Each structure stands twice: as structure tokens, then as C-alpha cells.
Amino acid sequence: MNRRRLGLVAALVLVPLLIFGLVFVLARDDGGDEVAATGSTSTTSDTSTTSEATTTTDAPTTTTAAPPKLGPGSPLPSVPQPGEPVAASTPDGLAKQLSDAWTSIEKAAPDLAAQAHVYQVATRALAANEALRGPTYERLSGSLLDQVRSDVDAAVKLRRLVGSPRTALPDWRIVEPPPAPELLSHYKAAEADIGVPWYYLASINLVESRMGRIRGTSEAGAQGPMQFLPSTWAQYGEGGDINSYRDAIKAAARYLKRNGAPNDMRNALFNYNRSNLYVDAVLAYGDRMKADESAYLSYYHWQVYYVTTNGDVWLPVGYGS
């Protein structure tokens, strides 16, 4: 399915990618796409990348003001925006942010969504600044170190798919996805019916549209939470709604099954998006969810970032509405 998508990849996303951060929007030339937020070679959304503008403080602070009302045609905002968490600028600060955030995520604490956003910006910062990675990793251990390494590596790969930063905001809407348990039920129902592991379906959803947060049509015409071209949808959608989470997830499972899943997931994913960088990132996010469903809760709450000449701009729910 040589489809170019909404593209969290093109501008994206770090780990969050995820993706797409990820995810994340990037611009790509090879028909593959990470979190370009438009799924086309000219997309600049991101789920797996972060700009230097988001790594300027040591404190895991968030301002209390609401982010500005943004939409297509709005001037590029300053980065970071009000209400956006800011990544620490030192290994000690980043390690503390990551550890505190992951504790909340694992406990499914009341502040889980906010802490997942903190975790996201911290991993994006590491993906953007190689010099910080080793010293930060030295301050982490166990399963958290495994999670962070995997997320940062995926984000770095997706970042390599990013094209030129954009000078204008995208013609999208950012919406609230279905509740995490409902979305998880769609992935697991598709696995039960078709045999494609739920965690890889969730990973594609993360990288392609940040779990369906991005509503819009890619420059190549791809649509919906799993970013299908209408022609491909006609083959695999079985008469469903391209914008339906359930229908799109099942169609993606059919497409992957047709191309070798679950026995050859790499080939199946490469056909979904012809980039080994994309494949590596999707496998990484999926394998983390397989190992620990807490990773799913983290990825579910990752936000949409769009790579611009002002830096990576957070597009919160309500953007474009």
C-alpha cells in the first residue's frame, strides 16, 4: 500500500513517535511516512522529534495558562506554548522527569495524561540532542531505561524522515480519540478476527495519526486514523467508514495479513509504508506495548507536534475547530 499519509511523520514526532510522536509531522520522499502528520512527502507533523526550543529548562514545569487558540492560517506561535510541559536541559533533570512521569503512567495515576506529555517531551529532547542521551541513560535503570532507549531510538529514526520545517500550520483538526480502553478493544478485536497482533495495530495508529487525533487529508489523499488512500480502502475497507476507528483498524489488519503478518511483520509493515526507518519505529513501539501495556497508556496520551521554522509546535485537541 504505497500510500502517503496524514503524516505524523513528516514533521514529527519523537516518541514519539508516535510517533509518531509518532506523532509526530514529517515530510518524506520515499512513499513511507512516520508521523508526518500528513502522510505525504511534504508533511511536517511530528510525534517523534523535538526542537532545541523545548529543551531550555531543568524544571519539569508547565505553565497554567491555556494554549492559544490555533488553526489553519494562524500565525506560527512561540515555542513552547502556555500549558505545554518543557523538557529539562540536563541529564539529571531529564532523568527525573522521565522517572517521575513513568511512575505515574505505570500507576495509571489521575495525572497520567499530563505525565505522559512530560515523558513525551523529555524523550523528544533526547532524540534531538545526542549529547544528552548517554549521560541521561546512565541515570536510569531497569525497565524504564529499556523503555526510554527504545522510544528515543524510534524517534531518532522517524526524525530522519522529516523534511523541511513548515512556515504555516496544517489544514487539520485535532480531536479527542476514543477512550483508551475502547481503542484497545478495537485493536484486540482485529487481532482476534484477523490474527495481526494488537500492539502493532496500535503502533501504526500512533505513528500515522497519533491514535486518530489528526483529522485531515494528506497531500496524497490518505484519510482516517490509519491513513488509507481511497483506492486501497476500496480493496480492504469492506464497505466500512474510512474515518471509523474500528473499521480502519480492521482494514489495516487485513492489509497487513495480505502482506505476511503476523509471521513476517517486517514485510507487512514495509508494504504499509515503504521505509525501513518507519518499519523499525513501528516495530519498536509495538514491541514495547507487547512487553508492558503501560507503554500503551503512555503512547495513547502522546500529543501532536508539527515541525515549523519556529520550532516544534504543539497542536492540542481543539486545533482547527
C-alpha positions as CSV (number, residue, x, y, z in Angstrom):
1,M,0.0,0.0,0.0
2,N,2.2,2.7,-1.3
3,R,0.1,5.3,0.5
4,R,1.3,8.6,1.8
5,R,-0.5,9.5,4.9
6,L,-1.5,12.2,7.2
7,G,1.9,12.1,8.3
8,L,2.7,12.5,11.8
9,V,6.0,11.6,10.4
10,A,6.8,14.4,8.4
11,A,7.2,16.9,11.0
12,L,7.3,14.8,13.8
13,V,7.3,13.0,16.2
14,L,9.5,11.6,18.5
15,V,8.5,9.1,20.6
16,P,7.1,9.7,19.7
17,L,6.9,8.7,17.8
18,L,4.5,8.5,17.7
19,I,5.4,8.5,16.8
20,F,4.7,9.0,15.7
21,G,5.0,11.1,18.2
22,L,4.7,9.4,16.5
23,V,3.4,11.8,16.1
24,F,4.6,13.3,15.1
25,V,4.6,15.6,11.1
26,L,7.3,14.7,8.8
27,A,7.9,15.0,5.2
28,R,9.1,12.1,3.1
29,D,10.1,11.3,-0.4
30,D,10.0,7.5,-0.4
31,G,6.3,6.9,-0.1
32,G,6.8,6.0,3.6
33,D,5.8,8.1,6.4
34,E,6.2,8.3,10.1
35,V,4.4,10.9,11.8
36,A,4.5,13.5,9.3
37,A,1.1,14.4,10.2
38,T,0.1,14.4,6.6
39,G,1.4,11.2,5.4
40,S,2.8,12.7,2.3
41,T,6.3,13.5,1.4
42,S,5.7,17.1,2.3
43,T,4.2,16.7,5.7
44,T,5.7,18.2,8.8
45,S,3.8,16.8,11.8
46,D,5.7,15.1,14.5
47,T,5.4,12.5,17.0
48,S,9.0,11.8,17.5
49,T,11.1,14.8,17.4
50,T,11.8,17.8,19.4
51,S,13.4,21.1,18.8
52,E,16.0,22.9,20.9
53,A,13.3,25.3,21.9
54,T,11.8,22.6,24.1
55,T,15.0,21.8,26.0
56,T,15.7,25.0,27.7
57,T,14.9,24.3,31.3
58,D,15.8,21.9,34.1
59,A,12.4,22.0,35.8
60,P,9.6,19.8,34.6
61,T,7.3,22.8,34.7
62,T,4.1,23.6,32.9
63,T,2.5,27.0,32.7
64,T,-1.1,27.2,34.0
65,A,-2.3,29.4,31.1
66,A,-4.3,27.7,28.3
67,P,-2.5,27.4,24.9
68,P,-3.5,29.9,22.3
69,K,-6.4,29.1,20.0
70,L,-4.7,27.9,16.8
71,G,-6.0,26.7,13.5
72,P,-5.0,26.8,9.8
73,G,-4.0,30.3,8.9
74,S,-3.0,31.2,12.5
75,P,0.5,32.8,12.8
76,L,3.1,30.4,14.0
77,P,3.1,30.6,17.8
78,S,6.2,30.9,20.0
79,V,7.6,27.6,21.4
80,P,6.9,26.4,24.0
81,Q,3.3,27.5,24.3
82,P,1.4,28.2,27.5
83,G,0.2,25.0,29.1
84,E,2.9,22.9,27.5
85,P,5.5,21.0,29.6
86,V,9.1,21.8,28.9
87,A,11.9,19.3,28.8
88,A,14.8,19.7,31.2
89,S,18.1,20.7,29.7
90,T,20.4,18.5,31.8
91,P,20.7,14.7,32.2
92,D,19.7,15.0,35.9
93,G,16.6,17.0,35.1
94,L,15.6,14.7,32.2
95,A,16.1,11.5,34.2
96,K,13.9,12.9,37.0
97,Q,11.2,13.9,34.5
98,L,11.3,10.5,32.9
99,S,11.3,8.6,36.2
100,D,8.5,10.7,37.8
101,A,6.4,10.5,34.7
102,W,6.8,6.8,34.2
103,T,5.8,6.2,37.8
104,S,2.5,8.0,37.2
105,I,2.0,6.1,33.9
106,E,2.6,2.7,35.5
107,K,0.2,3.5,38.3
108,A,-2.4,4.9,35.9
109,A,-2.5,7.9,38.3
110,P,-5.0,10.7,37.9
111,D,-2.3,12.9,36.3
112,L,-1.4,10.2,33.8
113,A,-2.2,12.2,30.7
114,A,-0.2,15.2,31.8
115,Q,2.7,12.9,32.8
116,A,2.6,11.1,29.5
117,H,3.1,14.5,27.9
118,V,6.1,15.3,30.1
119,Y,7.5,11.9,29.2
120,Q,7.0,12.6,25.5
121,V,8.7,16.0,25.5
122,A,11.6,14.5,27.5
123,T,12.1,11.7,25.1
124,R,11.8,14.1,22.2
125,A,14.5,16.2,23.7
126,L,16.8,13.2,23.9
127,A,16.1,12.3,20.3
128,A,17.0,15.8,19.2
129,N,20.2,16.1,21.3
130,E,22.5,13.1,21.1
131,A,24.9,14.6,23.7
132,L,22.3,14.3,26.4
133,R,21.4,10.6,25.7
134,G,24.3,8.7,27.2
135,P,24.5,10.8,30.5
136,T,20.7,10.6,30.9
137,Y,20.7,6.8,30.3
138,E,23.4,6.4,33.0
139,R,20.9,7.8,35.5
140,L,18.1,5.4,34.5
141,S,17.9,1.6,35.0
142,G,15.8,-1.5,34.5
143,S,12.6,-1.4,32.5
144,L,12.5,2.4,32.4
145,L,15.9,2.5,30.7
146,D,14.7,-0.1,28.2
147,Q,11.5,1.9,27.5
148,V,13.3,5.2,27.1
149,R,16.1,3.8,24.9
150,S,13.5,2.2,22.6
151,D,11.4,5.3,22.4
152,V,14.3,7.6,21.7
153,D,15.7,5.3,19.1
154,A,12.3,5.1,17.3
155,A,12.1,8.9,17.5
156,V,15.5,9.4,16.0
157,K,14.6,7.1,13.1
158,L,11.4,8.9,12.4
159,R,13.1,12.2,12.7
160,R,15.3,11.2,9.8
161,L,12.2,11.2,7.7
162,V,11.4,14.8,8.4
163,G,11.5,17.2,5.6
164,S,12.0,21.0,5.7
165,P,10.3,22.8,8.6
166,R,7.0,24.3,7.6
167,T,6.3,28.0,7.5
168,A,2.5,27.7,8.1
169,L,0.3,25.5,10.3
170,P,-1.5,22.5,8.7
171,D,-5.1,22.3,7.5
172,W,-6.2,19.8,10.1
173,R,-8.4,19.4,13.1
174,I,-7.1,17.8,16.3
175,V,-9.8,15.8,18.1
176,E,-10.0,13.7,21.2
177,P,-9.6,10.0,20.3
178,P,-11.9,7.3,21.8
179,P,-11.2,6.4,25.4
180,A,-8.1,4.2,25.8
181,P,-10.0,1.0,26.8
182,E,-12.3,1.4,23.8
183,L,-9.5,1.9,21.3
184,L,-7.7,-1.1,22.8
185,S,-10.8,-3.2,22.4
186,H,-10.7,-2.4,18.6
187,Y,-7.1,-3.5,18.3
188,K,-7.7,-6.7,20.2
189,A,-10.9,-7.4,18.2
190,A,-9.0,-7.1,15.0
191,E,-6.3,-9.4,16.4
192,A,-8.9,-12.0,17.3
193,D,-10.6,-11.8,13.9
194,I,-7.7,-11.5,11.6
195,G,-4.6,-12.6,13.5
196,V,-2.5,-9.4,13.5
197,P,-1.1,-8.6,16.9
198,W,-3.0,-5.7,18.6
199,Y,0.2,-3.9,19.6
200,Y,1.4,-3.4,16.0
201,L,-2.0,-2.1,15.0
202,A,-1.8,0.4,17.9
203,S,1.7,1.3,16.9
204,I,0.6,2.1,13.3
205,N,-2.3,4.2,14.7
206,L,0.2,6.1,16.9
207,V,2.6,6.9,14.1
208,E,0.0,7.6,11.4
209,S,-2.4,9.9,13.3
210,R,-1.5,10.0,17.0
211,M,-4.2,7.5,17.8
212,G,-6.6,9.3,15.5
213,R,-6.2,12.8,16.9
214,I,-5.3,14.2,13.4
215,R,-8.3,14.7,11.2
216,G,-7.5,15.8,7.7
217,T,-6.4,14.5,4.2
218,S,-2.8,14.1,3.4
219,E,-1.3,15.7,0.3
220,A,-1.6,12.3,-1.4
221,G,-5.2,11.9,-0.4
222,A,-4.8,9.5,2.5
223,Q,-7.6,9.7,5.1
224,G,-8.7,8.4,8.5
225,P,-7.0,7.2,11.7
226,M,-4.9,4.6,9.8
227,Q,-4.3,6.8,6.8
228,F,-5.7,4.9,3.8
229,L,-5.8,6.1,0.2
230,P,-9.4,5.7,-1.1
231,S,-8.2,3.2,-3.7
232,T,-6.7,1.0,-1.1
233,W,-9.7,1.4,1.2
234,A,-11.9,0.1,-1.6
235,Q,-9.9,-3.1,-1.5
236,Y,-9.6,-3.6,2.2
237,G,-12.4,-1.5,3.8
238,E,-15.2,-4.0,3.1
239,G,-17.7,-1.2,2.8
240,G,-16.9,0.4,6.1
241,D,-16.2,4.0,7.0
242,I,-12.6,5.2,6.4
243,N,-12.9,7.5,9.4
244,S,-14.2,4.9,11.7
245,Y,-11.6,3.7,14.2
246,R,-13.0,0.2,14.3
247,D,-13.3,-0.1,10.5
248,A,-10.0,1.4,9.8
249,I,-8.1,-0.8,12.3
250,K,-9.7,-3.9,10.8
251,A,-8.8,-2.8,7.3
252,A,-5.2,-2.2,8.3
253,A,-5.2,-5.7,9.8
254,R,-6.5,-7.2,6.6
255,Y,-3.9,-5.3,4.6
256,L,-1.1,-6.4,6.9
257,K,-2.3,-10.0,6.8
258,R,-2.3,-9.9,3.0
259,N,1.3,-8.9,3.1
260,G,2.6,-11.5,5.5
261,A,1.5,-10.6,9.0
262,P,1.9,-11.9,11.6
263,N,4.7,-14.3,10.5
264,D,6.6,-11.6,8.6
265,M,5.7,-8.3,10.2
266,R,8.6,-6.5,8.7
267,N,7.5,-7.2,5.2
268,A,3.9,-6.4,6.1
269,L,4.8,-3.1,7.6
270,F,7.2,-2.3,4.7
271,N,4.3,-2.7,2.3
272,Y,2.2,-0.4,4.5
273,N,4.9,2.3,4.3
274,R,8.0,1.7,2.2
275,S,10.6,2.9,4.6
276,N,12.8,0.7,6.8
277,L,13.0,3.6,9.3
278,Y,9.3,3.6,9.5
279,V,9.2,-0.2,9.9
280,D,11.8,-0.1,12.7
281,A,9.9,2.6,14.6
282,V,6.5,0.8,14.4
283,L,8.1,-2.5,15.5
284,A,9.8,-0.7,18.4
285,Y,6.6,0.9,19.7
286,G,4.7,-2.3,19.2
287,D,7.3,-4.4,21.0
288,R,7.2,-2.1,24.0
289,M,3.4,-2.4,24.2
290,K,3.7,-6.1,24.0
291,A,6.2,-6.2,26.8
292,D,4.3,-3.7,29.0
293,E,0.8,-2.4,28.5
294,S,1.8,0.7,30.5
295,A,3.5,1.7,27.3
296,Y,0.1,1.7,25.6
297,L,-1.2,4.2,28.1
298,S,1.8,6.4,27.6
299,Y,1.5,6.4,23.8
300,Y,-2.2,6.9,23.9
301,H,-1.8,10.3,25.6
302,W,1.0,11.5,23.3
303,Q,0.3,14.8,21.7
304,V,0.6,16.1,18.1
305,Y,3.6,18.2,17.3
306,Y,4.2,19.9,14.0
307,V,7.7,20.9,12.8
308,T,7.9,24.6,11.8
309,T,10.5,27.3,11.3
310,N,9.6,28.5,14.8
311,G,10.3,25.1,16.4
312,D,8.1,22.1,17.0
313,V,4.6,23.4,17.6
314,W,2.2,21.5,19.9
315,L,-1.3,21.2,18.3
316,P,-3.7,20.5,21.2
317,V,-7.1,19.0,21.0
318,G,-9.4,21.7,19.6
319,Y,-6.9,22.9,17.0
320,G,-8.7,23.8,13.8
321,S,-12.1,23.6,15.4
